[in-house]
């Protein structure tokens, strides 16, 4: 099965997992402790991973705004270079 990416969202967003699954996208929502004294180790590790990703995304957005990376229209010929991982 193909996997196109992940969506990271807070609990308040109305994104349904079945919509993501139909598009081969994984929905990542951090767990909350809701009613329990402590999070399980699995939930804690998942929350840490999601938090790390969110910090990176926020830093990238800040850089895009600060350095005005997308101030002008991007040539269609450069789109292939815009997603270098």
Gaussian input, Z-matrix of N, CA and C with variables (Angstrom, degrees):
# hf/3-21g

backbone

0 1
 N
 C     1     B1
 C     2     B2     1     A1
 N     3     B3     2     A2     1     D1
 C     4     B4     3     A3     2     D2
 C     5     B5     4     A4     3     D3
 N     6     B6     5     A5     4     D4
 C     7     B7     6     A6     5     D5
 C     8     B8     7     A7     6     D6
 N     9     B9     8     A8     7     D7
 C    10    B10     9     A9     8     D8
 C    11    B11    10    A10     9     D9
 N    12    B12    11    A11    10    D10
 C    13    B13    12    A12    11    D11
 C    14    B14    13    A13    12    D12
 N    15    B15    14    A14    13    D13
 C    16    B16    15    A15    14    D14
 C    17    B17    16    A16    15    D15
 N    18    B18    17    A17    16    D16
 C    19    B19    18    A18    17    D17
 C    20    B20    19    A19    18    D18
 N    21    B21    20    A20    19    D19
 C    22    B22    21    A21    20    D20
 C    23    B23    22    A22    21    D21
 N    24    B24    23    A23    22    D22
 C    25    B25    24    A24    23    D23
 C    26    B26    25    A25    24    D24
 N    27    B27    26    A26    25    D25
 C    28    B28    27    A27    26    D26
 C    29    B29    28    A28    27    D27
 N    30    B30    29    A29    28    D28
 C    31    B31    30    A30    29    D29
 C    32    B32    31    A31    30    D30
 N    33    B33    32    A32    31    D31
 C    34    B34    33    A33    32    D32
 C    35    B35    34    A34    33    D33
 N    36    B36    35    A35    34    D34
 C    37    B37    36    A36    35    D35
 C    38    B38    37    A37    36    D36
 N    39    B39    38    A38    37    D37
 C    40    B40    39    A39    38    D38
 C    41    B41    40    A40    39    D39
 N    42    B42    41    A41    40    D40
 C    43    B43    42    A42    41    D41
 C    44    B44    43    A43    42    D42
 N    45    B45    44    A44    43    D43
 C    46    B46    45    A45    44    D44
 C    47    B47    46    A46    45    D45
 N    48    B48    47    A47    46    D46
 C    49    B49    48    A48    47    D47
 C    50    B50    49    A49    48    D48
 N    51    B51    50    A50    49    D49
 C    52    B52    51    A51    50    D50
 C    53    B53    52    A52    51    D51
 N    54    B54    53    A53    52    D52
 C    55    B55    54    A54    53    D53
 C    56    B56    55    A55    54    D54
 N    57    B57    56    A56    55    D55
 C    58    B58    57    A57    56    D56
 C    59    B59    58    A58    57    D57
 N    60    B60    59    A59    58    D58
 C    61    B61    60    A60    59    D59
 C    62    B62    61    A61    60    D60
 N    63    B63    62    A62    61    D61
 C    64    B64    63    A63    62    D62
 C    65    B65    64    A64    63    D63
 N    66    B66    65    A65    64    D64
 C    67    B67    66    A66    65    D65
 C    68    B68    67    A67    66    D66
 N    69    B69    68    A68    67    D67
 C    70    B70    69    A69    68    D68
 C    71    B71    70    A70    69    D69
 N    72    B72    71    A71    70    D70
 C    73    B73    72    A72    71    D71
 C    74    B74    73    A73    72    D72
 N    75    B75    74    A74    73    D73
 C    76    B76    75    A75    74    D74
 C    77    B77    76    A76    75    D75
 N    78    B78    77    A77    76    D76
 C    79    B79    78    A78    77    D77
 C    80    B80    79    A79    78    D78
 N    81    B81    80    A80    79    D79
 C    82    B82    81    A81    80    D80
 C    83    B83    82    A82    81    D81
 N    84    B84    83    A83    82    D82
 C    85    B85    84    A84    83    D83
 C    86    B86    85    A85    84    D84
 N    87    B87    86    A86    85    D85
 C    88    B88    87    A87    86    D86
 C    89    B89    88    A88    87    D87
 N    90    B90    89    A89    88    D88
 C    91    B91    90    A90    89    D89
 C    92    B92    91    A91    90    D90
 N    93    B93    92    A92    91    D91
 C    94    B94    93    A93    92    D92
 C    95    B95    94    A94    93    D93
 N    96    B96    95    A95    94    D94
 C    97    B97    96    A96    95    D95
 C    98    B98    97    A97    96    D96
 N    99    B99    98    A98    97    D97
 C   100   B100    99    A99    98    D98
 C   101   B101   100   A100    99    D99
 N   102   B102   101   A101   100   D100
 C   103   B103   102   A102   101   D101
 C   104   B104   103   A103   102   D102
 N   105   B105   104   A104   103   D103
 C   106   B106   105   A105   104   D104
 C   107   B107   106   A106   105   D105
 N   108   B108   107   A107   106   D106
 C   109   B109   108   A108   107   D107
 C   110   B110   109   A109   108   D108
 N   111   B111   110   A110   109   D109
 C   112   B112   111   A111   110   D110
 C   113   B113   112   A112   111   D111
 N   114   B114   113   A113   112   D112
 C   115   B115   114   A114   113   D113
 C   116   B116   115   A115   114   D114
 N   117   B117   116   A116   115   D115
 C   118   B118   117   A117   116   D116
 C   119   B119   118   A118   117   D117
 N   120   B120   119   A119   118   D118
 C   121   B121   120   A120   119   D119
 C   122   B122   121   A121   120   D120
 N   123   B123   122   A122   121   D121
 C   124   B124   123   A123   122   D122
 C   125   B125   124   A124   123   D123
 N   126   B126   125   A125   124   D124
 C   127   B127   126   A126   125   D125
 C   128   B128   127   A127   126   D126
 N   129   B129   128   A128   127   D127
 C   130   B130   129   A129   128   D128
 C   131   B131   130   A130   129   D129
 N   132   B132   131   A131   130   D130
 C   133   B133   132   A132   131   D131
 C   134   B134   133   A133   132   D132
 N   135   B135   134   A134   133   D133
 C   136   B136   135   A135   134   D134
 C   137   B137   136   A136   135   D135
 N   138   B138   137   A137   136   D136
 C   139   B139   138   A138   137   D137
 C   140   B140   139   A139   138   D138
 N   141   B141   140   A140   139   D139
 C   142   B142   141   A141   140   D140
 C   143   B143   142   A142   141   D141
 N   144   B144   143   A143   142   D142
 C   145   B145   144   A144   143   D143
 C   146   B146   145   A145   144   D144
 N   147   B147   146   A146   145   D145
 C   148   B148   147   A147   146   D146
 C   149   B149   148   A148   147   D147
 N   150   B150   149   A149   148   D148
 C   151   B151   150   A150   149   D149
 C   152   B152   151   A151   150   D150
 N   153   B153   152   A152   151   D151
 C   154   B154   153   A153   152   D152
 C   155   B155   154   A154   153   D153
 N   156   B156   155   A155   154   D154
 C   157   B157   156   A156   155   D155
 C   158   B158   157   A157   156   D156
 N   159   B159   158   A158   157   D157
 C   160   B160   159   A159   158   D158
 C   161   B161   160   A160   159   D159
 N   162   B162   161   A161   160   D160
 C   163   B163   162   A162   161   D161
 C   164   B164   163   A163   162   D162
 N   165   B165   164   A164   163   D163
 C   166   B166   165   A165   164   D164
 C   167   B167   166   A166   165   D165
 N   168   B168   167   A167   166   D166
 C   169   B169   168   A168   167   D167
 C   170   B170   169   A169   168   D168
 N   171   B171   170   A170   169   D169
 C   172   B172   171   A171   170   D170
 C   173   B173   172   A172   171   D171
 N   174   B174   173   A173   172   D172
 C   175   B175   174   A174   173   D173
 C   176   B176   175   A175   174   D174
 N   177   B177   176   A176   175   D175
 C   178   B178   177   A177   176   D176
 C   179   B179   178   A178   177   D177
 N   180   B180   179   A179   178   D178
 C   181   B181   180   A180   179   D179
 C   182   B182   181   A181   180   D180
 N   183   B183   182   A182   181   D181
 C   184   B184   183   A183   182   D182
 C   185   B185   184   A184   183   D183
 N   186   B186   185   A185   184   D184
 C   187   B187   186   A186   185   D185
 C   188   B188   187   A187   186   D186
 N   189   B189   188   A188   187   D187
 C   190   B190   189   A189   188   D188
 C   191   B191   190   A190   189   D189
 N   192   B192   191   A191   190   D190
 C   193   B193   192   A192   191   D191
 C   194   B194   193   A193   192   D192
 N   195   B195   194   A194   193   D193
 C   196   B196   195   A195   194   D194
 C   197   B197   196   A196   195   D195
 N   198   B198   197   A197   196   D196
 C   199   B199   198   A198   197   D197
 C   200   B200   199   A199   198   D198
 N   201   B201   200   A200   199   D199
 C   202   B202   201   A201   200   D200
 C   203   B203   202   A202   201   D201
 N   204   B204   203   A203   202   D202
 C   205   B205   204   A204   203   D203
 C   206   B206   205   A205   204   D204
 N   207   B207   206   A206   205   D205
 C   208   B208   207   A207   206   D206
 C   209   B209   208   A208   207   D207
 N   210   B210   209   A209   208   D208
 C   211   B211   210   A210   209   D209
 C   212   B212   211   A211   210   D210
 N   213   B213   212   A212   211   D211
 C   214   B214   213   A213   212   D212
 C   215   B215   214   A214   213   D213
 N   216   B216   215   A215   214   D214
 C   217   B217   216   A216   215   D215
 C   218   B218   217   A217   216   D216
 N   219   B219   218   A218   217   D217
 C   220   B220   219   A219   218   D218
 C   221   B221   220   A220   219   D219
 N   222   B222   221   A221   220   D220
 C   223   B223   222   A222   221   D221
 C   224   B224   223   A223   222   D222
 N   225   B225   224   A224   223   D223
 C   226   B226   225   A225   224   D224
 C   227   B227   226   A226   225   D225
 N   228   B228   227   A227   226   D226
 C   229   B229   228   A228   227   D227
 C   230   B230   229   A229   228   D228
 N   231   B231   230   A230   229   D229
 C   232   B232   231   A231   230   D230
 C   233   B233   232   A232   231   D231
 N   234   B234   233   A233   232   D232
 C   235   B235   234   A234   233   D233
 C   236   B236   235   A235   234   D234
 N   237   B237   236   A236   235   D235
 C   238   B238   237   A237   236   D236
 C   239   B239   238   A238   237   D237
 N   240   B240   239   A239   238   D238
 C   241   B241   240   A240   239   D239
 C   242   B242   241   A241   240   D240
 N   243   B243   242   A242   241   D241
 C   244   B244   243   A243   242   D242
 C   245   B245   244   A244   243   D243
 N   246   B246   245   A245   244   D244
 C   247   B247   246   A246   245   D245
 C   248   B248   247   A247   246   D246
 N   249   B249   248   A248   247   D247
 C   250   B250   249   A249   248   D248
 C   251   B251   250   A250   249   D249
 N   252   B252   251   A251   250   D250
 C   253   B253   252   A252   251   D251
 C   254   B254   253   A253   252   D252

   B1=1.4555
   B2=1.5302
   B3=1.3050
   B4=1.4635
   B5=1.5264
   B6=1.3185
   B7=1.4609
   B8=1.5230
   B9=1.3339
   B10=1.4619
   B11=1.5154
   B12=1.3243
   B13=1.4525
   B14=1.5062
   B15=1.3072
   B16=1.4612
   B17=1.5233
   B18=1.3174
   B19=1.4568
   B20=1.5193
   B21=1.3234
   B22=1.4573
   B23=1.5256
   B24=1.3306
   B25=1.4645
   B26=1.5177
   B27=1.3191
   B28=1.4601
   B29=1.5246
   B30=1.3210
   B31=1.4580
   B32=1.5273
   B33=1.3282
   B34=1.4564
   B35=1.5243
   B36=1.3226
   B37=1.4600
   B38=1.5196
   B39=1.3215
   B40=1.4541
   B41=1.5326
   B42=1.3268
   B43=1.4587
   B44=1.5182
   B45=1.3116
   B46=1.4550
   B47=1.5258
   B48=1.3395
   B49=1.4635
   B50=1.5271
   B51=1.3280
   B52=1.4572
   B53=1.5248
   B54=1.3318
   B55=1.4715
   B56=1.5257
   B57=1.3201
   B58=1.4645
   B59=1.5222
   B60=1.3217
   B61=1.4661
   B62=1.5129
   B63=1.3315
   B64=1.4605
   B65=1.5221
   B66=1.3335
   B67=1.4682
   B68=1.5330
   B69=1.3310
   B70=1.4763
   B71=1.5240
   B72=1.3287
   B73=1.4594
   B74=1.5224
   B75=1.3174
   B76=1.4581
   B77=1.5226
   B78=1.3229
   B79=1.4621
   B80=1.5197
   B81=1.3319
   B82=1.4622
   B83=1.5258
   B84=1.3305
   B85=1.4582
   B86=1.5234
   B87=1.3316
   B88=1.4632
   B89=1.5240
   B90=1.3150
   B91=1.4640
   B92=1.5195
   B93=1.2971
   B94=1.4616
   B95=1.5161
   B96=1.3035
   B97=1.4644
   B98=1.5190
   B99=1.2875
   B100=1.4611
   B101=1.5296
   B102=1.2986
   B103=1.4529
   B104=1.5193
   B105=1.3037
   B106=1.4559
   B107=1.5160
   B108=1.3005
   B109=1.4610
   B110=1.5221
   B111=1.3287
   B112=1.4522
   B113=1.5245
   B114=1.3278
   B115=1.4647
   B116=1.5228
   B117=1.3199
   B118=1.4635
   B119=1.5266
   B120=1.3096
   B121=1.4683
   B122=1.5274
   B123=1.3295
   B124=1.4658
   B125=1.5247
   B126=1.3446
   B127=1.4646
   B128=1.5250
   B129=1.3300
   B130=1.4554
   B131=1.5290
   B132=1.3314
   B133=1.4697
   B134=1.5209
   B135=1.3351
   B136=1.4611
   B137=1.5289
   B138=1.3280
   B139=1.4579
   B140=1.5249
   B141=1.3393
   B142=1.4659
   B143=1.5226
   B144=1.3404
   B145=1.4708
   B146=1.5253
   B147=1.3239
   B148=1.4603
   B149=1.5261
   B150=1.3343
   B151=1.4684
   B152=1.5228
   B153=1.3209
   B154=1.4707
   B155=1.5233
   B156=1.3208
   B157=1.4731
   B158=1.5213
   B159=1.3263
   B160=1.4668
   B161=1.5207
   B162=1.3269
   B163=1.4633
   B164=1.5184
   B165=1.3299
   B166=1.4679
   B167=1.5228
   B168=1.3257
   B169=1.4714
   B170=1.5260
   B171=1.3302
   B172=1.4669
   B173=1.5245
   B174=1.3273
   B175=1.4663
   B176=1.5245
   B177=1.3170
   B178=1.4721
   B179=1.5168
   B180=1.3275
   B181=1.4705
   B182=1.5224
   B183=1.3445
   B184=1.4618
   B185=1.5296
   B186=1.3382
   B187=1.4641
   B188=1.5329
   B189=1.3232
   B190=1.4722
   B191=1.5247
   B192=1.3312
   B193=1.4627
   B194=1.5228
   B195=1.3392
   B196=1.4626
   B197=1.5236
   B198=1.3201
   B199=1.4610
   B200=1.5254
   B201=1.3305
   B202=1.4679
   B203=1.5274
   B204=1.3046
   B205=1.4624
   B206=1.5307
   B207=1.3031
   B208=1.4646
   B209=1.5240
   B210=1.3247
   B211=1.4624
   B212=1.5276
   B213=1.3175
   B214=1.4624
   B215=1.5266
   B216=1.2982
   B217=1.4587
   B218=1.5288
   B219=1.3096
   B220=1.4540
   B221=1.5275
   B222=1.3117
   B223=1.4601
   B224=1.5191
   B225=1.3068
   B226=1.4612
   B227=1.5246
   B228=1.3210
   B229=1.4621
   B230=1.5348
   B231=1.3238
   B232=1.4672
   B233=1.5086
   B234=1.3148
   B235=1.4631
   B236=1.5251
   B237=1.3093
   B238=1.4680
   B239=1.5030
   B240=1.3207
   B241=1.4633
   B242=1.5260
   B243=1.3176
   B244=1.4598
   B245=1.5246
   B246=1.3191
   B247=1.4661
   B248=1.5273
   B249=1.3162
   B250=1.4612
   B251=1.5031
   B252=1.3150
   B253=1.4648
   B254=1.4746
   A1=109.43
   A2=115.83
   A3=121.07
   A4=110.03
   A5=115.36
   A6=121.25
   A7=107.09
   A8=116.56
   A9=120.66
   A10=113.94
   A11=118.96
   A12=119.26
   A13=112.63
   A14=114.33
   A15=122.46
   A16=109.73
   A17=114.98
   A18=122.11
   A19=105.99
   A20=116.80
   A21=121.85
   A22=107.27
   A23=116.17
   A24=120.14
   A25=110.30
   A26=115.60
   A27=121.23
   A28=108.53
   A29=115.13
   A30=120.07
   A31=112.89
   A32=117.98
   A33=121.33
   A34=115.02
   A35=118.79
   A36=120.95
   A37=110.36
   A38=115.36
   A39=120.88
   A40=110.02
   A41=115.88
   A42=122.02
   A43=106.45
   A44=116.80
   A45=120.52
   A46=110.24
   A47=115.63
   A48=120.77
   A49=111.94
   A50=118.47
   A51=119.70
   A52=111.67
   A53=118.31
   A54=120.89
   A55=110.38
   A56=116.21
   A57=120.65
   A58=110.67
   A59=116.17
   A60=120.55
   A61=112.17
   A62=117.48
   A63=121.10
   A64=111.70
   A65=116.25
   A66=121.11
   A67=111.98
   A68=116.44
   A69=123.13
   A70=111.97
   A71=116.14
   A72=122.99
   A73=107.86
   A74=117.06
   A75=121.61
   A76=109.20
   A77=116.19
   A78=122.11
   A79=108.61
   A80=117.05
   A81=122.80
   A82=108.93
   A83=116.68
   A84=121.90
   A85=107.03
   A86=118.05
   A87=119.01
   A88=111.65
   A89=115.64
   A90=121.15
   A91=109.53
   A92=115.64
   A93=120.99
   A94=107.97
   A95=117.47
   A96=117.36
   A97=112.92
   A98=120.10
   A99=127.03
   A100=115.80
   A101=116.13
   A102=120.55
   A103=115.65
   A104=118.66
   A105=120.70
   A106=108.96
   A107=115.54
   A108=119.91
   A109=111.70
   A110=116.29
   A111=120.16
   A112=109.53
   A113=116.31
   A114=120.88
   A115=110.12
   A116=116.06
   A117=119.19
   A118=108.66
   A119=117.23
   A120=121.24
   A121=111.21
   A122=116.64
   A123=120.67
   A124=110.23
   A125=117.40
   A126=121.39
   A127=111.19
   A128=116.35
   A129=120.91
   A130=111.23
   A131=116.44
   A132=120.41
   A133=111.80
   A134=116.71
   A135=120.40
   A136=110.78
   A137=117.25
   A138=121.51
   A139=111.20
   A140=116.65
   A141=120.56
   A142=111.32
   A143=116.97
   A144=120.90
   A145=110.76
   A146=116.64
   A147=120.89
   A148=110.29
   A149=117.17
   A150=121.21
   A151=110.85
   A152=117.33
   A153=121.35
   A154=110.89
   A155=116.20
   A156=120.44
   A157=110.33
   A158=117.32
   A159=120.71
   A160=111.75
   A161=117.39
   A162=120.43
   A163=110.34
   A164=117.15
   A165=120.88
   A166=111.45
   A167=116.68
   A168=120.47
   A169=110.24
   A170=117.30
   A171=120.56
   A172=111.43
   A173=117.58
   A174=120.93
   A175=111.18
   A176=116.65
   A177=120.40
   A178=110.33
   A179=117.19
   A180=120.53
   A181=110.03
   A182=117.21
   A183=120.94
   A184=111.00
   A185=117.33
   A186=120.82
   A187=111.72
   A188=115.95
   A189=119.68
   A190=109.69
   A191=117.03
   A192=120.60
   A193=112.44
   A194=116.86
   A195=121.41
   A196=111.93
   A197=115.89
   A198=120.35
   A199=112.82
   A200=116.20
   A201=122.21
   A202=112.00
   A203=114.94
   A204=121.37
   A205=110.80
   A206=117.01
   A207=119.94
   A208=111.61
   A209=116.61
   A210=120.51
   A211=111.37
   A212=116.60
   A213=121.67
   A214=109.75
   A215=115.24
   A216=120.27
   A217=109.63
   A218=115.45
   A219=120.66
   A220=109.28
   A221=115.50
   A222=119.97
   A223=109.43
   A224=116.30
   A225=120.68
   A226=111.40
   A227=117.13
   A228=121.09
   A229=111.76
   A230=118.01
   A231=121.43
   A232=113.61
   A233=117.55
   A234=120.54
   A235=110.93
   A236=117.77
   A237=120.18
   A238=112.48
   A239=117.71
   A240=121.60
   A241=113.12
   A242=117.32
   A243=120.66
   A244=113.38
   A245=117.76
   A246=120.71
   A247=109.90
   A248=117.09
   A249=119.60
   A250=109.11
   A251=116.44
   A252=119.89
   A253=109.88
   D1=138.07
   D2=179.19
   D3=-76.74
   D4=156.09
   D5=176.29
   D6=-137.37
   D7=117.43
   D8=-175.58
   D9=-91.97
   D10=-17.45
   D11=179.84
   D12=154.96
   D13=-171.43
   D14=-178.62
   D15=-125.20
   D16=149.99
   D17=170.72
   D18=-115.98
   D19=127.56
   D20=177.56
   D21=-105.88
   D22=125.25
   D23=-177.34
   D24=-142.37
   D25=157.69
   D26=172.44
   D27=-81.36
   D28=168.37
   D29=-179.06
   D30=-62.35
   D31=-25.31
   D32=-175.59
   D33=-76.58
   D34=-11.97
   D35=-178.05
   D36=-80.48
   D37=140.07
   D38=-178.88
   D39=-93.36
   D40=73.90
   D41=177.01
   D42=-116.79
   D43=127.07
   D44=-177.57
   D45=-94.84
   D46=135.70
   D47=-177.98
   D48=-61.50
   D49=-34.16
   D50=-178.77
   D51=-67.70
   D52=-30.83
   D53=175.31
   D54=-66.61
   D55=-39.05
   D56=179.46
   D57=-69.56
   D58=-42.88
   D59=-179.06
   D60=-60.84
   D61=-36.54
   D62=178.98
   D63=-66.60
   D64=-21.85
   D65=-179.99
   D66=-106.37
   D67=11.83
   D68=178.97
   D69=59.65
   D70=41.06
   D71=178.61
   D72=-120.86
   D73=139.71
   D74=178.54
   D75=-97.45
   D76=131.68
   D77=178.26
   D78=-93.51
   D79=121.11
   D80=179.79
   D81=-108.63
   D82=110.86
   D83=177.38
   D84=-122.07
   D85=124.88
   D86=-178.77
   D87=-64.97
   D88=144.23
   D89=178.90
   D90=-75.72
   D91=152.36
   D92=173.94
   D93=-115.46
   D94=161.42
   D95=-177.78
   D96=-82.10
   D97=-20.20
   D98=173.41
   D99=15.93
   D100=92.29
   D101=172.44
   D102=84.05
   D103=-6.08
   D104=178.17
   D105=-108.74
   D106=154.43
   D107=-179.36
   D108=-71.02
   D109=-31.95
   D110=-175.90
   D111=-150.31
   D112=150.42
   D113=176.59
   D114=-74.62
   D115=151.06
   D116=173.59
   D117=-72.75
   D118=161.50
   D119=179.75
   D120=-61.09
   D121=-38.34
   D122=179.41
   D123=-63.54
   D124=-46.03
   D125=178.69
   D126=-64.70
   D127=-38.59
   D128=179.47
   D129=-63.74
   D130=-44.55
   D131=178.87
   D132=-65.26
   D133=-40.93
   D134=178.36
   D135=-64.05
   D136=-42.24
   D137=179.22
   D138=-63.03
   D139=-39.99
   D140=177.50
   D141=-62.98
   D142=-42.26
   D143=179.42
   D144=-63.15
   D145=-45.46
   D146=179.85
   D147=-64.09
   D148=-41.27
   D149=179.50
   D150=-62.78
   D151=-40.74
   D152=178.29
   D153=-62.01
   D154=-44.15
   D155=178.72
   D156=-63.43
   D157=-43.68
   D158=-179.62
   D159=-61.84
   D160=-39.93
   D161=178.33
   D162=-62.16
   D163=-44.01
   D164=179.01
   D165=-62.44
   D166=-43.12
   D167=179.98
   D168=-63.94
   D169=-42.18
   D170=178.66
   D171=-63.65
   D172=-37.62
   D173=177.01
   D174=-65.65
   D175=-41.49
   D176=178.97
   D177=-63.91
   D178=-44.09
   D179=178.75
   D180=-60.83
   D181=-41.67
   D182=178.47
   D183=-61.89
   D184=-41.79
   D185=178.74
   D186=-65.70
   D187=-39.71
   D188=178.71
   D189=-61.56
   D190=-41.91
   D191=179.10
   D192=-71.49
   D193=-44.60
   D194=-176.53
   D195=-64.44
   D196=-47.13
   D197=-175.57
   D198=-92.66
   D199=4.66
   D200=178.20
   D201=50.10
   D202=46.46
   D203=-176.23
   D204=-61.91
   D205=-37.56
   D206=-178.27
   D207=-108.01
   D208=35.53
   D209=-178.73
   D210=-66.99
   D211=-37.46
   D212=-178.79
   D213=-113.21
   D214=164.12
   D215=178.12
   D216=-63.12
   D217=141.09
   D218=-179.94
   D219=-93.71
   D220=134.24
   D221=177.72
   D222=-62.89
   D223=141.64
   D224=-179.74
   D225=-61.19
   D226=-24.18
   D227=-179.80
   D228=-73.93
   D229=-17.39
   D230=179.95
   D231=-94.28
   D232=-7.21
   D233=-176.25
   D234=-61.28
   D235=-36.86
   D236=179.12
   D237=-63.01
   D238=-26.78
   D239=179.83
   D240=-87.97
   D241=-11.40
   D242=-174.46
   D243=-75.88
   D244=-13.10
   D245=-177.88
   D246=-119.69
   D247=48.40
   D248=176.36
   D249=-78.93
   D250=118.02
   D251=-179.43
   D252=-99.19

